[in-house]
Amino acid sequence: MDPSDFADVLRSVREFVREQVVPLEDRIEADDAVPDQLRDACKAMGLYGFAIPESYGGIGLSMAEEVELAMELGWTTPALRSMFGTNNGIAGQVLLSGGTEEQRQEWLPRLASGEVVASFALTEPDAGSDPSSLTTKAVRDGDAWVISGAKRWITNAPLADVLMVFARTDPDAPPAKGISTFLVPTDAPGVSFGPHDAKMGQRGSWTCEVYLDDVRVPAAHLVGGEEGLHRGFVTAMKCLAHGRLHIAALCVGMSARLVHETVEFASAREQGGHLIATYQLVQGLVADSVTDLHAGRALVREAAKAYDDGSDRVTGPSTAKYFCSEAVGRIADRAVQVHGGSGYMREVPVERMYRDVRLFRIYEGTSQIQQVIIARGALGKAARG
């Protein structure tokens, strides 16, 4: 994208987030839902397709541009970004990474416009950090596939029109092999949903269990066609790497908001006849948070550059996701500490954000999974004995 055009996009998103979304944060928290006017505004701004190429109706941001956008989105509740995050990220990337051209032409323009909401149905009750152990199965039956299984904690599933379902198509293959991906419309017979989950934080972002009871889909709904058969695990890993870098940038945006809230409070709150900003122990907490913020921002930008030039699409995203998700947790904890008793009260932004950020260390690969990926990248075969 032309730099001046991208600057306009960032400016518009920044104004939208700070002027229209931030004032509604308490309502989103109380209602556990994002108001329709915000959803419609995001569609009009093209946010449902920022990572989808222009040839398919999206904005077509590079990863370097995408992380800058995610930092702006991180200034407010993560429920906003979650609305369109799956269309651009782990669900939309399935088609970009592994779909046929016919599948891309059919689905991506509708994802980019927001006409269709897609979900990434990978996680299962007994297959989370290790998706190779998934048990959902798909069996070929003439010109169709029959899918059976259950998925857990699937983002946007209650609102989705189509699911990217990962299922085992070769039960005799090694765990990481024999997995394929299917486009499953949510109105297909046999698809049902549990109630949306009651979570610690990130209210307004809906997840739920998905049940697949002998769901029949046409053979044409196998992502990648016959050539994509059994390549689901590889596709999932590519999509997760993209998603990890995006989540890292989102964490940086939330870190910036938390630092802002901390500085504003410390600069106005008096204790013992003095602003608490004058106390060196408070200054130390602020300094540590500012340092974490700057380090995370620099790491994300460097990792995005390497992702775009193709030199690192594995270790870089993992290092960024690991550091930034841990850092935003530290920053949120310090923010609550500086706020004192006020920071423990509902309807105070840092209290809500403290709960919101905890999830980033878990989904799209826990911090411990990122450690394994990073270490194996550095140690090579030695890490495997």
N, C-alpha and C positions, 0 to 999 in steps of 0.2 A: 504494500500500500504506500502511496505517496506520503512522505513524512508530514506534510501540512494537513493532509486529509486525516491521517492517524491522530495528529494533535487535536483536530476538531472532535474526533470520536472520543478521545480521552476527556477532553473538556466537557463534552455533553454528558458523559457518564458520571464524571465527578459532580457536576451540578445536580444531576438527577438523584444521585445517591444522597448527597448532603442536604438537598433542599426538599426532596419529596419522600425519600425512604426513611432517613434518620428520624424525622418527626413521627413516623408511624411504627417505630420499633416496639414500643410498649403494647400497641394494639396487636401487632403480629405475635408477640409473646403471649398475650392474654387469650387471643383467639386460636392460637396454633394454626394460623393460616395467613397467607399473603393476600392482601386485598386485590380484587380483580382489576382495579385501575392500574396497579403496579404491573401486574401480569401483562395487561394490554399495552402499557407503555414500553415494556421490554421487547415485546414483539415488534412494535413500531420502530424501535431503535435498532432492530436487527440483532439483538443480543442472543436470540435463539440460534443464530448461525454465525457467530463471530469466528469460529475455528473451521467452518466449512468453506471450501474454496468458492470463489466467485462464480466459477463455471456451473456450480450447483445451487446458486442463489444465495450463498453466504457472503460474509465480509472477507474471509480468507486471510486472517491474520497469521503472521509467522509466529513461532513460539516466543521470540524476543518481544513481539508486540503483545502477544496474548498475556504474558506475565505482567506487563505494565497495566493492562486492563484489569487483570485479576487483583492487582494491588489496590486499584481504585474500588473494586467491588468489595474488597475485604474491609473497607471502612465501616460497613454496616452489618446487620445480621446476616449470617451465612445462608439463611433461608432464601434470600433474594437470589443469590447466585445458583442455589440448588435448583431453582425452578427450571433454568435452562442449561445447567451444567452438564446434565447427562446427554442432551442433544448434541452439544459441542464436544463433550469429552468421551468418557468410557463407552457410551452407547454409539454415538455418531462415528467415533473413531473405528469401531468394528467394521463399518462399511467402507470407510476410507482405507483401512489397512488390509482388509481381507475380502471385501465384497466384489461381485462382478460389476461390470459397467452398467448392465441393465438394472441391477439392484440399486446402485448409486443413483441412477437417473430417476428411478421410481420413488425412492425414499428421501434422499438428501434434500431436495428442494422443499419438501414438506416439513422436514426437521428444521431447516434454516428459517422458515417463515413462522414456525410455531404452530402450524396447523396440526402437526403430529408431535406428540411427546413420546420419547423413547426411554426405555430403562435397560440397564445392564444386569442381566439375571445370571450371576455367577455363584455368589456365596450360598452355601447350604448349611443346615444345622450342624453337620459334621465336616464341613469343608470351608474353612475361612481363610486363614493365612496360607494354607496349602491347598489351592484349588485343584491340584492334580488328584486329590482324593474324592472328587465329586462323584455322586452316585446316580444323579438324574440320567436316564437313558433314553436313547432314540433308536427305534427299530424301523428298518425300511419295510414298507408294505406297498408293493407295486409302485405307483407314481406318487407316493406320499411317504412321510415319516410320522411315526407315532411316538409321542414324547410323554414320559411319565417321571414324576419326581416332585421335589419341593425346594423352593429357594427362600432364603431368609434375609431380612434387612435390606430389601431392594428399594433403592431411592427412586422416588416418583412413581413407583408401581401403582399406587391407588389412582393416579392421574394419567397413567400411560395408555397410549394407543397401540404400541408395539413393544415387545420385549426381545432383547438379544439374549436368547437362552443358550447356555452352554450345557451340552449333554454328551454322555459317553456313547459313541457309535461303534466302538470296537472293544468289547469287554475283555478280550484276550491280549490287548496291547499293554505295554508298560504304563504306569500311572499317568505320566505326562503326555503320553501318546493316546491316540484313539478317542480324542475329544473333538467335537464339532460344534459349530454355532448355527443357530436357527433364528429366522425372523418369525416371531409368533405374535399375531394380532391378539390383543387382549379380549376381543369379542369372540374368539374361536371357542367352540364347545369344549368343555373340559378345563378351561382356565378359570381359576377363582382366586380370591384374595382374602387374607385375614384382615382384622381391623388394623388401622395404622398405629404404629408403635408409639408408646408413651416413653419418651427418652429423657435423659438428664438435661439435655440442652438442645440447641438447634431446633426450637419449636417453630413450626411453619414449614419445615422441611419434612415431608412425609415419607416414611418407609413402611413396609409391611412384608408379610410372608406371601409367597406366590405358590399356588398349588396347580400342578399339571397332571390331569387325570386322563391318560390316553388321548392326548391332544393331537389331532391330525393336521399336518401342514403339508402343502404341496412340495414336491421335490425341489421346485424352483426357489423355495425359501431356505434352502441350505446355503449359508453365507459362503460365497466363493464358488458355488456350484460344485460339481464333482471334483474339481481341482482343489477346492477348499476342504474336502473331506478329511477329517482327522487333524486339521490344523488349528483347531479352536484354542488350544493351550498357547500356541505361539501368538495368535491374534490377541488373546487376553493379556499376555505379558506386554505386548507393544502398546495396547491401550492403557494399561496401568502405568507404564513409564511416562506416557504423555500426561496422564491424570496426576501423577505424583508431582510433577513439576508445576502444574497448575495449582494444586493444593498448597505447595510450598509458597507460591506467590500470594495466594489468598491469606496464608498465615502472616506474611509480611505486612499485608494491608491491615489485618486485624492488630498486629503488633503496633503499627503506626497509630491506630485509633486508641489503643490502650495507653501508649506513651502520652498521647495528647490529653486523654482524660486524667492521667496521673499528674502531668505538669499543671493542668488547669486547676485541679483540686489543691495541689501543694502550694500553688501561688495565691490561693484565696483563703485557705483554711488557717485560722489562728489557734495557737495552743500556748498557754503560759505567757500571753501578751505578745507573741511573735508569730509571724508566718511560719508554718512548718517547713517551708522551703529553705529557711535559714539554718535548719539543723543538718549537720553533716551526715548523720546516719540516714536521713531521708534523701539527701543528695546522693549518697552512695547507691541507694536503691534505684533512683532515677538514672544515674550514670550506667549501672549495669544493664538496665532496660534499653537505654539508647544504644549502647554498644551491641547488644543482641540484635536490635533492629537493623543497624547499619551492616552488621556481618551477614545477616540473613538476606538483606536486599542485594548485597554484592554477590553472594553465592548464587542466588536465583538468576541474576542477570548473566553471570558467567556460564551457568549450566544451560540457560536458554540459548546462548550463543553457540555452545557446543552441540546442542540438540539440532539447531537449524543447519549447521554445516556438516552434520552427520558424524562428527568425530567421537561423540559420546551420547548414547541414548539409553544407557543402562545405569552406570555408576553415578553420573551427574544428577539425574532426577532423584535417585535414592539418597544421595548426600544432601540435596536441597530439601527433600521432604523430611528426612530425619532431623536435620538441624533446625529447620524453621518450625516444624510442629512441636519440637521440644522447647525451642526458644519462646514461642508465643505462650506456652504454658508457664514458663518462668516469668515472663512479663506480666501475664494476667495475675499470677500469685503476688508479685510485687505491687501491682496496682491495687489489689484488695488490701494489702498491708498498709500502703500509704493512706488509703481512705479510712483505715481503722474500722470502727464499728459501722460506719456508713457503708463501707464496701461489702458488708455482709447482708445488707438490706435489699429486698426485692425492689425492682423499678429503678435501681441504680445501675447505669450501663456496665460498670466493671463486674458487678455480681453476675449479670446475665452472660457476659462474655467469658467469665471464668468457667462457667458451665459449658458454654458453646465450644471453646477451644479444646476441651479435653478429648473430643472425638478425633481430632486430627492426628493424634498419636496412634490411632487404632485403624481407621478405615483406609482403603487402598494400600494396604500393607502396613502392619504394625511397625513401630520403631525397631523392634527386634528383628523383623524380616529385613528391614533396610540395613541393619548392621550386618546381617549375613550376606546380603548382596554386595555391600561395600567391601567387606572383608574378602569375599571370594574374588572380587574384581582385582584386589591388590595382591592376594596370595596365589591366585590361579590354582593349579592342580594340587599344590601343597595343602590347601584348605580342605580338600576332599580326601586327604590321606593317601 
